């Protein structure tokens, strides 16, 4: 049995912290990761993403990385190991489109 999405998130948490990203304010600065940022996307966009989505208008960005001014910089989507990474990329792309006016660099999705 392969890893769950929750296990993937734990790995990503560690990698982000090792790279200097912060989940909490500390002596190095303000938190620069937001978890489960809500976004609104259309039913058509959700349906296009397939069975990995609940059938509603609300999605959640797994990790939203912020710049030094606390503005969105990177949308990062976690998936369980057996999922095709391109599925996560497309999901992250839809989330990024929903907050496009907030993103500094409109091409960074992971």
C-alpha positions in Angstrom: 0.0 0.0 0.0 1.3 3.4 -0.9 1.3 6.6 1.2 -1.7 8.7 1.8 -2.0 12.4 1.0 -1.6 13.0 4.8 1.7 11.2 4.7 2.7 13.2 1.6 1.9 16.4 3.5 4.1 15.4 6.4 7.0 14.9 4.0 6.3 18.2 2.4 6.1 19.9 5.8 9.6 18.7 6.7 11.0 19.6 3.3 9.6 23.2 3.5 10.9 23.6 7.1 14.4 22.3 6.0 14.3 24.9 3.2 13.7 27.7 5.7 9.9 28.2 5.2 8.0 28.9 8.4 4.6 27.6 9.5 4.7 29.8 12.6 6.1 33.2 13.6 9.5 32.8 15.2 12.7 34.6 15.8 13.5 34.3 12.0 10.3 36.1 11.0 6.7 35.8 10.3 5.1 32.6 9.1 5.3 32.4 5.3 3.1 29.3 4.7 -0.7 29.3 4.7 -2.4 26.0 5.0 -5.8 25.1 3.5 -6.4 28.6 2.0 -10.0 28.5 0.7 -10.6 29.3 -3.0 -13.7 29.5 -5.1 -13.7 27.6 -8.4 -16.5 26.7 -10.8 -18.3 23.4 -11.0 -17.0 23.0 -14.6 -13.4 23.4 -13.3 -14.0 20.9 -10.6 -15.5 18.3 -12.9 -12.6 18.7 -15.3 -10.3 17.7 -12.6 -12.0 14.3 -12.2 -12.8 12.0 -9.3 -10.3 13.5 -6.9 -12.6 16.4 -6.1 -15.7 16.7 -4.0 -18.6 18.1 -6.0 -18.8 21.6 -4.6 -17.6 25.2 -5.4 -15.0 25.4 -2.7 -11.4 24.0 -2.8 -8.5 24.4 -0.6 -4.9 25.1 -1.5 -2.8 22.6 0.5 0.2 25.0 0.9 0.3 28.7 -0.1 3.8 30.0 0.2 4.1 33.8 0.9 6.8 36.3 0.0 8.4 38.7 2.5 5.3 41.0 2.3 2.9 38.1 3.1 1.6 38.1 -0.5 1.0 34.7 -2.3 4.0 33.5 -4.2 3.6 29.7 -4.8 0.7 27.3 -4.8 1.7 23.8 -3.7 -0.7 20.9 -3.9 -0.1 17.6 -2.1 -1.1 14.2 -3.5 -0.7 10.6 -2.4 2.2 8.8 -4.0 0.2 6.8 -6.5 -1.4 9.8 -8.0 0.0 11.2 -11.2 1.9 14.4 -10.3 0.3 16.2 -13.3 -3.1 15.8 -11.6 -1.8 17.8 -8.6 -0.3 20.3 -11.0 -3.6 20.9 -12.8 -5.4 21.2 -9.5 -2.9 23.7 -8.3 -3.2 25.6 -11.6 -6.9 26.0 -11.1 -6.4 27.2 -7.6 -3.8 29.7 -8.8 -6.2 31.0 -11.4 -8.7 31.7 -8.7 -6.3 33.9 -6.8 -4.4 35.2 -9.8 -4.7 38.8 -8.9 -2.9 38.0 -5.6 0.0 36.0 -7.0 3.3 37.8 -7.5 4.7 35.4 -10.1 1.7 33.9 -12.0 3.6 30.8 -13.2 4.7 29.1 -9.9 2.6 26.1 -9.1 3.9 22.8 -7.6 
